[in-house]
Amino acid sequence: MNKITSIVILIIGIGLLVYGIEASDSVGSAVSEVVNDAPSNKSIVLVVAGLLATVAGGVGLIKRR
């Protein structure tokens, strides 16, 4: 993976992570937590995808060929 691709994946991962954290603080997620005693699926998916993309981008930048 080249450095440009790694940077793009890292930026997308950070964006997904921030968006997922914001989604977990939403009214819909609060209702879901009260009803189901768990955060909404959307916020969980966004946070996990953001973490995976951030790690993948970071590893791509750090890894030497």
Beta strands, then each sheet from edge to edge (+ up, - down):
end
